[in-house]
């Protein structure tokens, strides 16, 4: 137990409370030490020797805990919200965030990551706004919604990944007769704790030219040709200028890795485990400055080695079934389920997918993380457990 506390003391008015304790590494408890601690409290001082175990642990101890959310239940609740909650200005988005059970009820999946299910009813428009938080959309099911980024309508279909750097105007419209749900990922908690966030309302309604439904957005026509970079365009904002990473390309890349492995040429990160990272076509960096997005395919019967990383991740099961272990928690998972991997908790997965529950007979996992932040600060560390 730490010898200090930051609860308000009504007698002194100081939020600092220090308690002298008889413990190894602590000074001898004497009246003089007690008087010293009262002086510290008065002047709002906290000595390191009472806090070092909490501030400088031997390894990361995340405030988040491993947790699993079942997609079926999230979808049911989102549908209820679709009947009850308007999507217009004020509530702004019908987005329902994952709240990690150990983060005090805050709408944070981890201390740095936001994940939410967003739900749009037939014919609805989500009004335009912009924010400094970097964001993406990932579609686990459905089609028929277009996200409009800077006036560019971008189609959203199953398996598609749509990154969007901060401070870009964006809205959504559902052009079909069916509701649609997807997941949003943002760095809201990170910008919240660093007190760096800005938000601005845009137009209440997008115009008719933006309510079109093209198969390919302007960004894809310019940037969506593999291995080719247009000489006419240089991005002026952080993040990827490509607003849509289509499932067909992701799926083909993963299948080719597993086929190369089967033919004896390698190509996978470990036996039966294919993986790709979504990259900025301009310079090959992460698609967003604070968020990394990846896709993992684990062949039936294959199991990944336990891995620990600094920083946290959120996974969504795109397809298939299997068993995942995070720390001391093990769950059976299926399509759409989401789970959290906190900092330095070991993670492993085993695929039990078959012909009846997976298009590719594999466990497919979409992952996003805060790795770019940790790499930029030279704090990223990975350890593969034997």
LOGUZA-101240 format. One record per residue (C-alpha): residue number from 1; residue in three letters; x, y, z. Coordinates in pm, 1 decimal. Last residue first. Layout:
BEGIN
num  residu  east  north  up
NUM  ALA  X  Y  Z $
...
This chain:
BEGIN
num  residu  east  north  up
386  UNK  843.6  -1919.7  -2502.8 $
385  UNK  713.3  -1569.5  -2446.4 $
384  UNK  762.7  -1316.1  -2723.1 $
383  UNK  859.1  -976.8  -2581.5 $
382  UNK  793.5  -641.1  -2742.8 $
381  UNK  900.2  -291.2  -2635.2 $
380  UNK  784.6  50.6  -2748.7 $
379  UNK  901.3  342.0  -2534.3 $
378  UNK  1110.6  531.0  -2789.8 $
377  UNK  862.8  823.8  -2770.2 $
376  UNK  778.7  794.7  -3140.4 $
375  UNK  757.5  417.1  -3104.4 $
374  UNK  517.4  448.0  -2810.9 $
373  UNK  287.8  684.8  -2998.4 $
372  UNK  300.9  474.6  -3316.0 $
371  UNK  211.6  160.7  -3110.8 $
370  UNK  -130.0  287.8  -2994.4 $
369  UNK  -314.5  -16.7  -3126.7 $
368  UNK  -563.0  -148.1  -3379.7 $
367  UNK  -631.7  -510.7  -3461.5 $
366  UNK  -856.1  -694.3  -3709.0 $
365  UNK  -857.6  -1068.5  -3649.0 $
364  UNK  -943.6  -1346.8  -3892.9 $
363  UNK  -960.0  -1702.5  -3759.7 $
362  UNK  -933.6  -1928.2  -4063.0 $
361  UNK  -1140.7  -2142.8  -4298.6 $
360  UNK  -1136.1  -1858.3  -4555.4 $
359  UNK  -1509.8  -1784.7  -4550.0 $
358  UNK  -1534.4  -1881.7  -4185.2 $
357  UNK  -1811.1  -2039.3  -3977.5 $
356  UNK  -1913.9  -2359.5  -4158.8 $
355  UNK  -1587.7  -2447.0  -4333.8 $
354  UNK  -1388.9  -2434.9  -4014.3 $
353  UNK  -1240.3  -2195.0  -3763.9 $
352  UNK  -1075.2  -2330.3  -3449.8 $
351  UNK  -787.9  -2082.7  -3460.2 $
350  UNK  -576.9  -2038.6  -3146.7 $
349  UNK  -483.7  -1696.2  -3015.5 $
348  UNK  -214.7  -1554.7  -2787.5 $
347  UNK  -172.9  -1238.2  -2582.4 $
346  UNK  55.8  -1168.1  -2286.2 $
345  UNK  -39.0  -856.6  -2087.2 $
344  UNK  233.3  -592.0  -2122.3 $
343  UNK  -9.5  -305.2  -2187.9 $
342  UNK  -374.9  -405.4  -2202.3 $
341  UNK  -520.7  -642.2  -2467.2 $
340  UNK  -887.7  -558.5  -2519.6 $
339  UNK  -1158.6  -768.0  -2683.1 $
338  UNK  -1420.1  -735.1  -2955.4 $
337  UNK  -1655.7  -1002.3  -3091.5 $
336  UNK  -1768.8  -949.8  -3451.2 $
335  UNK  -1751.0  -1310.7  -3567.6 $
334  UNK  -1668.2  -1559.5  -3294.9 $
333  UNK  -1470.2  -1587.1  -2972.9 $
332  UNK  -1405.7  -1849.0  -2705.6 $
331  UNK  -1239.1  -1672.3  -2415.5 $
330  UNK  -932.4  -1711.9  -2195.0 $
329  UNK  -833.7  -1468.2  -1917.7 $
328  UNK  -507.9  -1493.4  -1719.2 $
327  UNK  -322.5  -1244.6  -1937.6 $
326  UNK  -512.5  -1231.5  -2264.9 $
325  UNK  -595.3  -1571.0  -2412.9 $
324  UNK  -793.0  -1611.4  -2733.2 $
323  UNK  -983.2  -1919.2  -2847.8 $
322  UNK  -1123.3  -1967.8  -3192.5 $
321  UNK  -1388.4  -1878.4  -3443.7 $
320  UNK  -1409.5  -1752.0  -3798.0 $
319  UNK  -1445.5  -1400.0  -3930.3 $
318  UNK  -1374.9  -1037.4  -3846.9 $
317  UNK  -1295.1  -1093.4  -3481.7 $
316  UNK  -1225.4  -746.6  -3348.1 $
315  UNK  -911.1  -662.6  -3153.9 $
314  UNK  -826.1  -361.5  -2937.2 $
313  UNK  -465.6  -299.2  -2843.1 $
312  UNK  -256.5  -144.1  -2566.8 $
311  UNK  90.1  -1.3  -2516.1 $
310  UNK  401.7  -192.1  -2423.0 $
309  UNK  388.7  -530.7  -2585.6 $
308  UNK  370.3  -891.3  -2469.2 $
307  UNK  343.7  -1187.9  -2707.6 $
306  UNK  222.0  -1543.3  -2647.1 $
305  UNK  303.2  -1765.1  -2949.2 $
304  UNK  20.8  -1792.7  -3202.1 $
303  UNK  -179.4  -2111.8  -3247.4 $
302  UNK  -260.8  -2290.6  -3572.6 $
301  UNK  -543.4  -2545.5  -3592.1 $
300  UNK  -728.1  -2358.3  -3868.1 $
299  UNK  -506.5  -2088.7  -4017.3 $
298  UNK  -459.3  -1764.2  -3826.2 $
297  UNK  -521.3  -1448.7  -4029.6 $
296  UNK  -414.3  -1114.9  -3881.3 $
295  UNK  -506.5  -764.8  -3997.1 $
294  UNK  -326.9  -454.1  -3875.2 $
293  UNK  -400.5  -94.5  -3780.8 $
292  UNK  -163.2  142.2  -3601.2 $
291  UNK  -292.4  458.4  -3435.1 $
290  UNK  -122.9  780.5  -3321.7 $
289  UNK  3.9  935.4  -3647.1 $
288  UNK  -250.0  755.2  -3869.2 $
287  UNK  -196.3  523.8  -4168.2 $
286  UNK  135.8  407.5  -4029.4 $
285  UNK  437.6  488.1  -4244.5 $
284  UNK  497.1  369.4  -4601.1 $
283  UNK  564.5  717.7  -4741.6 $
282  UNK  275.7  822.5  -4964.6 $
281  UNK  91.8  489.7  -4969.9 $
280  UNK  34.7  515.4  -4590.5 $
279  UNK  31.6  160.7  -4458.6 $
278  UNK  -223.0  -91.9  -4327.2 $
277  UNK  -21.6  -363.9  -4159.6 $
276  UNK  -42.2  -724.4  -4274.5 $
275  UNK  -42.8  -1062.5  -4101.4 $
274  UNK  -35.3  -1433.4  -4183.8 $
273  UNK  -9.9  -1687.3  -3900.5 $
272  UNK  -0.2  -2058.8  -3989.5 $
271  UNK  360.7  -2097.1  -3880.5 $
270  UNK  499.3  -1760.7  -3764.2 $
269  UNK  516.4  -1413.3  -3918.8 $
268  UNK  418.7  -1555.5  -4258.2 $
267  UNK  602.2  -1515.7  -4591.2 $
266  UNK  796.9  -1838.9  -4590.7 $
265  UNK  887.2  -2001.0  -4923.6 $
264  UNK  798.5  -2363.5  -4852.2 $
263  UNK  493.9  -2393.0  -5078.3 $
262  UNK  263.1  -2393.3  -4775.9 $
261  UNK  430.5  -2074.3  -4651.3 $
260  UNK  377.2  -1910.4  -4990.4 $
259  UNK  11.3  -2014.9  -4979.7 $
258  UNK  -29.9  -1867.2  -4631.8 $
257  UNK  120.9  -1536.0  -4743.0 $
256  UNK  -89.8  -1533.9  -5060.6 $
255  UNK  -410.4  -1577.5  -4860.3 $
254  UNK  -325.6  -1280.3  -4641.0 $
253  UNK  -247.5  -1052.4  -4935.8 $
252  UNK  -563.8  -1159.5  -5123.0 $
251  UNK  -785.5  -1084.0  -4823.7 $
250  UNK  -637.3  -739.6  -4769.9 $
249  UNK  -673.3  -652.0  -5140.1 $
248  UNK  -1037.1  -767.5  -5159.3 $
247  UNK  -1118.6  -598.3  -4828.5 $
246  UNK  -1062.8  -251.8  -4968.4 $
245  UNK  -841.3  2.6  -4794.9 $
244  UNK  -1037.3  327.3  -4822.3 $
243  UNK  -941.8  688.3  -4742.8 $
242  UNK  -602.4  691.4  -4915.4 $
241  UNK  -436.0  1022.4  -4819.4 $
240  UNK  -288.1  841.7  -4516.7 $
239  UNK  -211.8  1039.5  -4205.3 $
238  UNK  -86.1  1389.1  -4141.6 $
237  UNK  -210.1  1669.1  -4367.0 $
236  UNK  -58.4  1824.4  -4679.1 $
235  UNK  -41.7  1510.1  -4888.6 $
234  UNK  163.6  1550.7  -5207.9 $
233  UNK  -13.3  1495.8  -5537.0 $
232  UNK  87.5  1512.9  -5903.9 $
231  UNK  360.4  1249.3  -5883.1 $
230  UNK  102.6  984.1  -5802.9 $
229  UNK  249.4  691.2  -5608.4 $
228  UNK  222.7  338.0  -5746.4 $
227  UNK  291.6  20.5  -5550.5 $
226  UNK  -72.5  -79.4  -5532.2 $
225  UNK  -309.9  166.6  -5708.6 $
224  UNK  -543.2  326.8  -5455.4 $
223  UNK  -393.6  676.6  -5436.1 $
222  UNK  -565.1  882.8  -5706.6 $
221  UNK  -877.2  681.3  -5786.5 $
220  UNK  -897.1  577.4  -5421.6 $
219  UNK  -892.9  938.4  -5299.1 $
218  UNK  -1159.3  1034.4  -5553.3 $
217  UNK  -1386.3  767.4  -5412.2 $
216  UNK  -1465.7  447.5  -5598.4 $
215  UNK  -1802.2  272.8  -5622.8 $
214  UNK  -1972.3  611.9  -5627.8 $
213  UNK  -2280.4  673.9  -5411.9 $
212  UNK  -2379.0  1039.5  -5436.7 $
211  UNK  -2480.0  1235.1  -5126.7 $
210  UNK  -2184.4  1468.7  -5170.1 $
209  UNK  -2327.3  1626.1  -5485.9 $
208  UNK  -2662.7  1656.5  -5311.5 $
207  UNK  -2525.0  1876.4  -5032.8 $
206  UNK  -2433.2  1766.3  -4679.8 $
205  UNK  -2662.2  1871.5  -4397.7 $
204  UNK  -2605.8  2030.0  -4056.6 $
203  UNK  -2284.9  2188.2  -4179.5 $
202  UNK  -1975.9  2166.1  -3962.7 $
201  UNK  -1934.0  2156.2  -3586.0 $
200  UNK  -1581.1  2194.1  -3446.6 $
199  UNK  -1372.9  1992.0  -3201.1 $
198  UNK  -1024.3  2042.9  -3051.5 $
197  UNK  -818.9  1806.9  -2833.2 $
196  UNK  -473.4  1854.5  -2679.1 $
195  UNK  -534.4  1804.3  -2308.5 $
194  UNK  -276.2  1521.4  -2290.4 $
193  UNK  -526.2  1301.2  -2103.4 $
192  UNK  -802.4  1376.2  -2353.2 $
191  UNK  -576.8  1340.6  -2657.9 $
190  UNK  -481.3  990.0  -2546.6 $
189  UNK  -836.5  899.4  -2444.8 $
188  UNK  -977.1  1015.9  -2783.1 $
187  UNK  -724.7  823.4  -2998.4 $
186  UNK  -1003.1  690.8  -3219.6 $
185  UNK  -1149.1  362.7  -3343.3 $
184  UNK  -1500.2  338.5  -3484.5 $
183  UNK  -1673.7  7.2  -3538.4 $
182  UNK  -1947.6  -61.6  -3790.9 $
181  UNK  -2326.0  -86.2  -3799.0 $
180  UNK  -2573.2  -52.8  -4084.0 $
179  UNK  -2949.6  -8.9  -4099.5 $
178  UNK  -3130.9  -128.1  -4413.1 $
177  UNK  -3323.2  62.1  -4680.9 $
176  UNK  -3005.5  193.8  -4839.3 $
175  UNK  -2825.1  525.6  -4895.6 $
174  UNK  -2699.1  565.6  -4540.2 $
173  UNK  -2506.9  892.0  -4511.0 $
172  UNK  -2196.6  983.1  -4314.7 $
171  UNK  -2017.6  1312.2  -4238.0 $
170  UNK  -1658.5  1433.0  -4237.4 $
169  UNK  -1450.9  1750.7  -4220.8 $
168  UNK  -1084.8  1665.2  -4165.6 $
167  UNK  -916.2  1787.0  -3846.8 $
166  UNK  -767.2  1449.3  -3751.7 $
165  UNK  -664.0  1181.3  -3996.1 $
164  UNK  -924.1  947.4  -4139.0 $
163  UNK  -869.5  577.4  -4188.4 $
162  UNK  -1127.2  357.2  -4364.0 $
161  UNK  -1081.7  -19.8  -4343.3 $
160  UNK  -1311.3  -237.2  -4555.0 $
159  UNK  -1395.8  -592.1  -4452.1 $
158  UNK  -1766.6  -558.9  -4522.4 $
157  UNK  -1844.1  -247.6  -4724.8 $
156  UNK  -1811.4  130.2  -4677.9 $
155  UNK  -1813.1  358.7  -4982.1 $
154  UNK  -1622.0  691.4  -4973.1 $
153  UNK  -1795.4  1015.8  -5073.6 $
152  UNK  -1535.0  1297.7  -5111.0 $
151  UNK  -1657.8  1635.3  -4978.5 $
150  UNK  -1373.8  1666.6  -4728.8 $
149  UNK  -1452.0  1317.5  -4604.0 $
148  UNK  -1800.3  1182.6  -4684.8 $
147  UNK  -1858.4  838.8  -4531.9 $
146  UNK  -2086.4  631.1  -4749.3 $
145  UNK  -2317.5  368.1  -4602.2 $
144  UNK  -2464.9  87.4  -4812.0 $
143  UNK  -2281.6  -215.6  -4681.9 $
142  UNK  -2310.7  -478.2  -4411.1 $
141  UNK  -2080.5  -658.2  -4172.0 $
140  UNK  -1744.5  -622.9  -3996.0 $
139  UNK  -1677.3  -273.3  -4128.4 $
138  UNK  -1382.1  -82.4  -3985.0 $
137  UNK  -1393.3  296.0  -3943.4 $
136  UNK  -1095.7  511.4  -3855.5 $
135  UNK  -1006.9  809.4  -3639.2 $
134  UNK  -744.6  1065.4  -3543.4 $
133  UNK  -867.4  1310.0  -3280.0 $
132  UNK  -822.0  1670.1  -3387.4 $
131  UNK  -1191.0  1703.4  -3458.5 $
130  UNK  -1423.9  1767.5  -3749.6 $
129  UNK  -1798.0  1782.8  -3799.4 $
128  UNK  -2065.4  1703.4  -4056.0 $
127  UNK  -2399.6  1558.3  -3960.7 $
126  UNK  -2474.9  1183.4  -3955.9 $
125  UNK  -2725.7  1136.8  -4237.0 $
124  UNK  -3008.4  885.1  -4218.8 $
123  UNK  -3179.5  714.6  -4512.5 $
122  UNK  -3189.3  377.2  -4340.6 $
121  UNK  -3059.7  390.8  -3978.9 $
120  UNK  -2696.1  447.1  -3887.4 $
119  UNK  -2524.7  263.4  -3603.2 $
118  UNK  -2177.2  321.3  -3463.3 $
117  UNK  -2007.4  61.3  -3244.0 $
116  UNK  -1729.5  215.2  -3039.3 $
115  UNK  -1357.8  187.8  -2966.5 $
114  UNK  -1150.2  454.9  -2794.3 $
113  UNK  -782.6  396.7  -2721.9 $
112  UNK  -524.9  557.4  -2487.3 $
111  UNK  -610.3  439.1  -2132.7 $
110  UNK  -787.5  135.7  -2283.0 $
109  UNK  -1143.4  78.0  -2409.4 $
108  UNK  -1235.1  428.2  -2288.5 $
107  UNK  -1590.5  550.9  -2231.1 $
106  UNK  -1509.1  632.6  -1863.9 $
105  UNK  -1686.2  407.6  -1614.3 $
104  UNK  -1399.8  411.9  -1366.3 $
103  UNK  -1131.8  267.1  -1591.7 $
102  UNK  -1135.9  -89.5  -1456.0 $
101  UNK  -1436.8  -221.2  -1647.1 $
100  UNK  -1308.1  -94.4  -1984.7 $
99  UNK  -1589.7  105.5  -2139.2 $
98  UNK  -1662.3  26.0  -2505.1 $
97  UNK  -1824.3  324.0  -2675.5 $
96  UNK  -2170.3  353.0  -2829.5 $
95  UNK  -2183.9  583.4  -3132.5 $
94  UNK  -2512.3  724.5  -3258.2 $
93  UNK  -2328.2  1037.2  -3366.3 $
92  UNK  -2388.5  1409.0  -3315.4 $
91  UNK  -2583.6  1379.2  -2987.6 $
90  UNK  -2626.3  1753.5  -3034.2 $
89  UNK  -2683.0  1768.1  -3410.4 $
88  UNK  -2871.4  1472.5  -3550.4 $
87  UNK  -2850.8  1099.2  -3485.4 $
86  UNK  -3169.2  1066.9  -3283.9 $
85  UNK  -3180.3  800.2  -3009.7 $
84  UNK  -3475.9  567.1  -2954.4 $
83  UNK  -3518.6  336.0  -3253.6 $
82  UNK  -3149.6  330.5  -3348.3 $
81  UNK  -3063.2  286.4  -2979.0 $
80  UNK  -3252.3  -41.9  -2985.2 $
79  UNK  -3050.1  -145.7  -3291.1 $
78  UNK  -2728.1  -51.3  -3110.1 $
77  UNK  -2834.3  -269.0  -2815.4 $
76  UNK  -2890.0  -571.0  -3040.4 $
75  UNK  -2563.7  -513.7  -3228.9 $
74  UNK  -2365.5  -491.5  -2905.4 $
73  UNK  -2528.3  -816.8  -2788.6 $
72  UNK  -2437.4  -999.2  -3109.2 $
71  UNK  -2089.0  -849.7  -3110.3 $
70  UNK  -1989.3  -997.4  -2774.6 $
69  UNK  -1761.1  -770.4  -2568.0 $
68  UNK  -1450.0  -921.3  -2406.9 $
67  UNK  -1225.1  -773.1  -2137.4 $
66  UNK  -858.9  -771.8  -2038.1 $
65  UNK  -795.3  -509.4  -1771.2 $
64  UNK  -702.9  -142.2  -1800.8 $
63  UNK  -502.4  40.1  -1533.7 $
62  UNK  -195.3  -118.7  -1689.1 $
61  UNK  97.5  -234.4  -1481.6 $
60  UNK  406.6  -189.8  -1698.2 $
59  UNK  722.9  -361.8  -1567.4 $
58  UNK  952.7  -325.3  -1263.2 $
57  UNK  730.3  -48.8  -1130.0 $
56  UNK  842.5  316.3  -1133.8 $
55  UNK  552.1  539.2  -1028.8 $
54  UNK  372.4  290.1  -802.4 $
53  UNK  673.4  134.5  -631.0 $
52  UNK  850.0  471.3  -628.1 $
51  UNK  577.3  655.7  -439.8 $
50  UNK  682.8  690.2  -74.6 $
49  UNK  1053.3  727.6  -159.4 $
48  UNK  970.2  985.4  -426.6 $
47  UNK  867.1  1247.2  -172.1 $
46  UNK  537.4  1428.8  -235.8 $
45  UNK  517.2  1806.0  -194.4 $
44  UNK  205.9  2022.9  -177.2 $
43  UNK  356.7  2279.5  64.9 $
42  UNK  126.9  2192.3  353.7 $
41  UNK  150.7  1820.9  281.1 $
40  UNK  531.1  1829.1  278.9 $
39  UNK  528.3  2009.4  614.8 $
38  UNK  296.1  1743.8  757.0 $
37  UNK  539.2  1479.3  626.6 $
36  UNK  831.4  1646.4  805.0 $
35  UNK  632.2  1654.2  1129.8 $
34  UNK  564.5  1281.8  1099.9 $
33  UNK  933.8  1221.9  1032.0 $
32  UNK  1027.0  1422.1  1345.1 $
31  UNK  775.1  1226.8  1552.7 $
30  UNK  952.3  907.7  1441.3 $
29  UNK  885.9  629.8  1190.6 $
28  UNK  1219.6  506.0  1061.8 $
27  UNK  1266.3  580.8  693.1 $
26  UNK  1118.3  345.9  427.0 $
25  UNK  1313.5  86.7  231.1 $
24  UNK  1158.7  -201.5  420.3 $
23  UNK  843.2  -91.8  597.1 $
22  UNK  731.2  93.5  909.8 $
21  UNK  485.6  342.4  767.1 $
20  UNK  467.5  721.8  777.3 $
19  UNK  145.8  835.5  614.4 $
18  UNK  131.5  1117.8  364.6 $
17  UNK  -182.3  1300.3  250.3 $
16  UNK  -161.8  1544.4  -39.6 $
15  UNK  -488.7  1708.9  -150.2 $
14  UNK  -420.4  1990.1  98.7 $
13  UNK  -704.7  2180.0  263.5 $
12  UNK  -538.0  2122.1  601.0 $
11  UNK  -830.0  1982.5  803.1 $
10  UNK  -1045.9  1878.9  508.6 $
9  UNK  -774.8  1655.8  362.5 $
8  UNK  -849.3  1605.8  -7.7 $
7  UNK  -756.6  1262.9  -141.8 $
6  UNK  -421.7  1244.1  -319.7 $
5  UNK  -272.9  970.2  -104.8 $
4  UNK  65.0  873.9  29.3 $
3  UNK  218.3  567.9  201.9 $
2  UNK  139.6  339.5  -95.8 $
1  UNK  0.0  0.0  0.0 $
